[in-house]
Amino acid sequence: MSFPRYPNYKDSGVEWLREVPGHWDIRRVRWLCEIKKRIAGELGYDVLSITQQGIRIKDLESNDGQLSMDYSKYQFVEVGDFAMNHMDLLTGYVDISNVRGVTSPDYRVFTIRDAATCHDKYLLYLFQMGYKNRIFYAYGQGSSQLGRWRLPTEQFNDLRFPLPPKSEQQSIAAFLDRETAKIDALVVEQRRLMELLKEKRQAVISHAVTQGLNPHAPMKPSGIEWLGDVPAHWEVWKLAHAFAQIGSGTTPRTDKREYYEDGDIPWINTGDLNDGDLEDCEKRVTSLALADHTSLKIYPTGSVLIAMYGATIGKLAILRFPATVNQACCIFADSSQIETEFMFYLFLGLRKHILSLATGGGQPNVSQEILRSLRVAAPCHAEQKEVTDFLDRETGRIDTLTVEAQRAIDLLQERRTALISAAVTGQIDVCGLAAASAVSPEATCV
């Protein structure tokens, strides 16, 4: 859909803004907004977090994110106030609060000075565009490498924004509310599709590696409670008996440069595991590191790796080059019973069960001993190959659909950002669409 432009424009005198409609004003933020700093002085208020999804009430029991030692030093945020994380212009954001609470004294809370000339939702779209389009970034100070690229008060007050008549601001905000809601609904649909594809992918893998491809094959009890019946001609193996090598590695002392400097032996961490073929890794260790650490071994191409603990627990990879690993990886190598690719899909299909065996609280882990004692069922090599070829095709098809869904989301979000930018800077004439868009009487243009 194409949108009309205004009949005439003028130079705004603002580098990032360029031309604006001829009847619009340009105002500095200091004349539009008033910064507030009201320290609570006591506990008992909802603690508000400013996220890129808006203002949220922080769950103080979850331990997620940073927690303060004294929330009485936080500042008030009233309903209708703007709250802005200006301390990080890369990941920060701004929103209008619909709840009363307190937020970090380091954040910026402000209100509109004159509601007769400035519409809060229009101004919010402008501020949020400043983050999305990295407009504020050019005015920031600090250290972007440390995630602290902030917008100081003076630069904030000196920002120059376009300001159309109040009724026009209302029309623009109403238009964007409608159009962004449509886009957001389409994004939700695509994300739901991705979730369904993910579920289908897991179900296809799980069924193929535990039931095979022949729905009419005779079945037998596997003797494994969680697995149930398996095809009658499949054999049940304990992984410790199916692989000649099951092991792990270690982390050489990081303060010893001679273990790492000019190293040429690949050393894999769980962060390298990608649920697919692992073609290379970033880190290397030296021959001296191997000589000084008996637990460091070089494992062969075709080994299967699984992460045993931490944030990556359960992640997998097929090793496509000889390498050594750290202590968080368990590696399976040299099996005459189970093909590499079948073992990889088997671990994928059993991931939920494997994770259920994890122990520990904040850092759950699956020990090497648990993995060694895991019992699985597998057919002959020829049928394993049939299963893996089938799963390569099916997962490839599902993965293509998932990529297409993600691409659709990216395009929708790009359109959303571009539409907001065009509307709040006057590059499209929203007022010309008022009749067609059924803008409410109180939000018509003059």
ZIHUBEL-V96369 format. One record per run of one state. SS is the DSSP state (helix for helix, strand for strand, loop for the rest). FROM is the first residue (numbers start at 1). TO is the last residue. If there is no record, write none. Layout:
SS;FROM;TO
SS;FROM;TO
//
This chain:
loop;1;8
strand;9;11
loop;12;18
strand;19;21
loop;22;24
strand;25;28
helix;29;32
strand;33;36
loop;37;38
strand;39;39
loop;40;46
strand;47;51
loop;52;53
strand;54;57
loop;58;70
helix;71;73
loop;74;74
strand;75;77
loop;78;81
strand;82;84
loop;85;93
strand;94;96
loop;97;100
strand;101;103
loop;104;107
strand;108;112
loop;113;119
helix;120;132
loop;133;135
helix;136;139
loop;140;140
strand;141;143
helix;144;146
loop;147;147
strand;148;150
loop;151;152
helix;153;158
loop;159;159
strand;160;163
loop;164;165
helix;166;211
loop;212;218
strand;219;221
loop;222;228
strand;229;231
loop;232;234
strand;235;238
helix;239;242
loop;243;244
strand;245;247
loop;248;256
helix;257;259
loop;260;264
strand;265;268
loop;269;269
helix;270;272
loop;273;275
strand;276;278
loop;279;283
strand;284;285
loop;286;286
helix;287;292
loop;293;298
strand;299;299
loop;300;303
strand;304;307
loop;308;308
strand;309;309
loop;310;315
strand;316;319
loop;320;322
strand;323;325
loop;326;328
strand;329;333
loop;334;339
helix;340;349
loop;350;350
helix;351;356
loop;357;358
strand;359;359
loop;360;364
strand;365;365
loop;366;367
helix;368;373
loop;374;374
strand;375;378
loop;379;380
helix;381;424
loop;425;429
helix;430;437
loop;438;440
helix;441;443
loop;444;446
//
